[in-house]
Structure formats: structure tokens, C-alpha cells
Amino acid sequence: MTDNATKRRAGRVGVVTSAKMDKSVVVRIDRTVLHGLYKRYIRRVSHFMAHDENNECRIGDMVEIVESRPLSKRKRWRVRRVVRQAVGVEPTTATAAPESAQ
């Protein structure tokens, strides 16, 4: 796919809320809308499942996602890039076990 084709696709920036799946992440996108009657701003949240090919996203990362063809039942987005990595979140590994005190 050419760079020009991906630039034309709709893109959004959000925060990763779940990265437990293989090659998939859930991205939360916040937006503010004006209430029609009370004229106050309200925060609305949307969740999107996105394809993360290299499993590089962690919880709390800010990522840019772009529209793509349907990849599964709920995945219609791909992670384009990690905008900002989460601070203080270390990647967890299944093989790491706590050391026992002797």
C-alpha cells in the first residue's frame, strides 16, 4: 500500500486501554460535544479495536489509528504509529516470576 493511500484514510488519536489480545488493541478516543439544551460541553468516549501487527502497544500508550478493510468481526482499524509511550508502565512477561525470600 502506498503512503498516499494511507494519508487519505481517516485517522484518529487515542489511548490504548487493553493490549491483552494477540495483535489487537482497544483504543479509547475521547471527544467533547456541546449539549443541545444545556449548552455545556460533555465528554463522549468511543472504543475501537485496532490491529497491532508487531504487538508493540502497551496500556496507556497514545497511538494513531487509521481505517482499514475489515480484519475480523470487530476490527476495522490499524495502528499507524505510537505517538507517545506510557510513562511508568513496564511490559509484563509470563516467564517473569517473583523472587522468593530465603
Backbone as a ProteinNet text record, in pm:
[ID]
protein_1_A
[PRIMARY]
MTDNATKRRAGRVGVVTSAKMDKSVVVRIDRTVLHGLYKRYIRRVSHFMAHDENNECRIGDMVEIVESRPLSKRKRWRVRRVVRQAVGVEPTTATAAPESAQ
[TERTIARY]
84.9	0	89.1	56.9	139.2	113.9	208	195.3	79.5	55.4	-53.4	-188.6	-203.2	-331.2	-358.7	-256.4	-278.4	-298.5	-244.7	-263.9	-407.6	-474	-611.2	-710.7	-673.3	-765.7	-789.4	-907.7	-939.4	-852.4	-794	-708.8	-755.1	-731.5	-768.2	-658.1	-650.7	-550.5	-623	-578.9	-642.7	-545.3	-597	-516	-550.5	-448.2	-468.4	-520.6	-635.6	-692.4	-676.9	-655	-635.7	-541.1	-440.7	-345.2	-325	-427.2	-414.5	-425.5	-482.5	-503.1	-377.8	-368.5	-256.3	-282.9	-195.4	-202.5	-326.3	-386.3	-503.4	-495	-544.6	-553.2	-688.6	-732.4	-853.2	-808.9	-857.1	-817.2	-938	-919.9	-1026.7	-1002.3	-1106	-1096.1	-1198.8	-1150.5	-1236.5	-1266	-1389.1	-1424.3	-1522.1	-1525.5	-1619.5	-1724	-1850.2	-1960.4	-2041.5	-2103.3	-2185.6	-2325.6	-2375.3	-2510.1	-2610.4	-2709.7	-2803.9	-2890.8	-2932.4	-3023.9	-2949.2	-2852.8	-2788.5	-2663.7	-2618.6	-2502.8	-2377.2	-2363.4	-2242.8	-2168.2	-2038.2	-1959.8	-1960.7	-1981.2	-1987.7	-1879	-1816.8	-1716	-1783.1	-1759.5	-1808.4	-1688.1	-1704.9	-1595.6	-1635.3	-1544.1	-1562.9	-1447.4	-1477.3	-1375	-1364.1	-1241.8	-1217.3	-1117.2	-1141.1	-1042	-952.7	-822.1	-726.3	-624.5	-572.7	-474.8	-335.4	-262.3	-125.4	-35.9	20	91	208.4	284.6	406.4	390	269.2	242.7	330.6	343.6	430.9	357.9	226.6	149.7	130	133.9	110.1	-4	-60.4	-168.3	-116.5	-191	-153.1	-82.3	-38	26.6	-73.9	-28.2	-110.6	-73.9	-174	-148.9	-236.1	-190	-268.8	-320.1	-451.9	-511.1	-571.8	-574.9	-632.6	-733.9	-830.3	-930.7	-865.5	-922.2	-873.4	-989.7	-959.1	-1062	-1098.5	-1210.8	-1245.2	-1142.7	-1082.1	-980.2	-1038.5	-1146.5	-1217.8	-1358.6	-1429.9	-1568.1	-1577	-1484.4	-1491.4	-1375.9	-1271	-1154	-1167.9	-1174.1	-1179.3	-1072.5	-979	-874.9	-739.2	-633.1	-495.7	-418.4	-320.2	-233	-130.3	-128.5	-30.4	102.2	97.5	221.6	189.3	289.7	277.8	321.4	229.6	259.1	342.8	301.2	372.1	357.1	468.7	463	419.9	357.1	310.2	429.1	412.5	519.5	498.8	602	596.6	531.5	497.1	436.7	543	575.7	674.3	604.5	661.2	599.3	604.8	494.7	490.5	520.5	589.8	618.5	565.4	521.5	465.5	573.1	697.8	804.1	863.5	841.6	898.4	818.9	889.1	825.1	886.2	807.6	864	968	1073.7	1178.1	1133.9	1160	1120.9	1232.4	1194.9	1293.3	1333.3	1463.1	1510.2	1567.4
-117.6	0	123.5	220.8	339.8	434.4	524.5	621.3	717	752	844.5	783.7	653.3	588.8	590.3	571	571.7	713	813	950.4	996.8	940.6	981.7	917.8	812	742.3	824.8	807.6	878.4	826.1	915.8	876.9	943	875.9	930.2	898.7	976.7	956	924.2	816.9	776.3	703.7	654.2	588.9	440.4	356.8	212.5	176.2	107.2	66.9	-81.7	-161.5	-304.6	-354.2	-433.4	-490.9	-638.4	-704.6	-843.5	-941.6	-898.2	-988.3	-993.5	-1098.4	-1111.8	-1028.7	-934.3	-846.8	-758.4	-733.4	-646	-558.9	-437.2	-346.5	-278.4	-230.7	-150	-6.8	86	226	309.3	392.9	482.2	621	675.4	808.8	897.6	1003.9	1099.7	1216.7	1266.8	1387.8	1465.8	1595.3	1678.7	1731.5	1724.8	1774.2	1873	1966	2065.2	2008.9	2011.9	1964	2057.6	2000.9	2081.1	2172.3	2125.7	2203.8	2289.4	2230.4	2299.9	2377.3	2360.9	2435.1	2414.5	2296.1	2258.8	2154.2	2150	2050.3	1918.5	1809.4	1675.5	1591.8	1505.1	1415.5	1287.5	1251.7	1127	1037.9	907.8	813.3	708.7	678.9	571.8	473.8	345.1	241	175.5	159.1	94.8	-18	-131.4	-238.3	-214	-220.5	-192.4	-305.4	-323.4	-428.4	-375	-445.5	-410.3	-525.4	-514.9	-626	-677	-588	-628.8	-637.8	-626.3	-627.6	-527.8	-407.5	-307.9	-210.9	-210.5	-117.2	-172.9	-85	-118.5	-31.6	-71	6.8	145.9	246.8	384.6	454.1	381.6	443.8	527.4	639.6	719.3	677.6	631.8	579.4	649	645.4	694.3	572.7	568.5	457	508.2	420.1	456	350.8	390.6	297.4	194.8	74.8	-28.5	-117.3	-216.5	-312.9	-394.2	-461.8	-544.5	-656.1	-659.3	-759.5	-874.2	-849.7	-953.2	-900.7	-965.5	-925.1	-781	-740.9	-607.2	-515.2	-567.1	-484.9	-422.3	-287.9	-211.6	-104	-107.3	-5.1	-72.2	-0.2	-46.1	60.6	18.6	113.5	162.3	293.8	351.1	373.7	434.7	462.1	488.4	474.1	508.5	653.4	740	882.6	907.7	848.9	867.9	741.9	693.3	574	610.4	514.2	535.7	550.3	635.3	658.8	568.4	497.4	415.6	280.5	241.8	111.4	21.5	-85.3	-178.7	-294.5	-345.9	-459.8	-582	-655.5	-774.1	-896.5	-991.1	-1116.1	-1231	-1336.1	-1451.4	-1533.4	-1524.3	-1605.2	-1543.3	-1414.6	-1348.6	-1388	-1447	-1488.5	-1408.3	-1377.9	-1304	-1389.2	-1320.6	-1391.1	-1417.9	-1537.6	-1573.6	-1538.7	-1491.1	-1457.3	-1583	-1598.4	-1719	-1686.3
0	0	0	-81.4	-92.2	23.6	42.5	150.7	126.9	-0.3	-31.1	2.7	-17.3	13	162.3	245.6	389.7	442.4	376.7	421.2	398.7	297.7	269.2	364.3	430.2	520	646.1	702.5	825.3	938.3	1013.6	1124.9	1252.7	1363.1	1493.3	1592	1698.2	1802.7	1931.3	1999.3	2123.6	2214.2	2325.7	2427.2	2431.1	2440.1	2445.9	2584.6	2589.9	2717.9	2743.3	2638.6	2655.7	2547.6	2589.7	2495.3	2526.1	2577.6	2619.7	2504.3	2392.8	2280.4	2192.8	2112.1	2021.1	1896	1867.7	1750.3	1748.4	1863.8	1871.1	1995.5	1984.6	2098.6	2095.6	2211.7	2221.1	2247.4	2165.1	2173.7	2213.3	2317	2362.7	2303.9	2241.6	2183.4	2251.5	2315.4	2384.8	2292.5	2300.6	2228.1	2313.7	2293.7	2367.3	2269.7	2313.2	2231.1	2313.9	2245.1	2312	2331.8	2454.2	2483.2	2416.6	2351.1	2274.7	2357.5	2475.1	2558	2659.9	2728.5	2839.6	2799.7	2675.6	2623.8	2708.1	2762.5	2835.5	2754.3	2770.6	2699.4	2776.2	2703.4	2760	2694.7	2772.1	2717.7	2669.8	2546	2488.7	2459.7	2482.9	2465.2	2362.2	2271.1	2173.8	2187.8	2173.1	2180.1	2043.5	1995.4	1867.8	1887.6	1821.1	1818.4	1698.3	1720.7	1614.3	1604.6	1484.5	1456.7	1486.6	1571.9	1610	1565	1446.5	1383.7	1466.2	1527.9	1598.4	1749.6	1800.7	1945	2019.4	1966.3	2026.8	2119.2	2118.3	2200.6	2340.9	2439.1	2578.9	2631.1	2744.3	2804.8	2840.1	2802.8	2832.1	2718.1	2616	2500.5	2423.4	2370.4	2281	2139.2	2061.8	1928.4	1825.6	1701.9	1590.1	1515	1490.4	1418.6	1288.7	1187.7	1058.1	1018.1	938.1	888.5	797.5	796.4	705.8	665.8	584.7	547.2	671.2	673	788	808	925.3	956.5	1037.1	1109	1183.4	1208.1	1298.1	1323.9	1374.1	1460.9	1521.3	1485.1	1420.4	1388.4	1250.8	1249.3	1124	1120.4	1213	1225.9	1239.5	1200.7	1217.7	1293.2	1371.3	1440.4	1340	1316.3	1223.8	1294.8	1413.3	1486.4	1632.2	1715.5	1857.3	1870.6	1910.2	1923	2047.3	2160.3	2287.1	2369.7	2423.2	2506.1	2647.7	2713.8	2850	2944	3043.3	3139.4	3259.8	3301	3421.1	3403.6	3281.7	3258.5	3198	3268.9	3218.8	3150.1	3041.7	2975.7	3066.2	3073.4	3157.6	3074.3	3134	3066	3147.5	3081.5	3150.3	3219.7	3174	3231.2	3356.1	3376.2	3494	3617.8	3714.1	3839	3953.1	4055.6	4169.1	4241.8	4284	4355.7	4498	4546.4	4682.6	4779.3	4896.1	5000.1	5073.6	5097.1	5165.3	5300.4
[MASK]
++++++++++++++++++++++++++++++++++++++++++++++++++++++++++++++++++++++++++++++++++++++++++++++++++++++

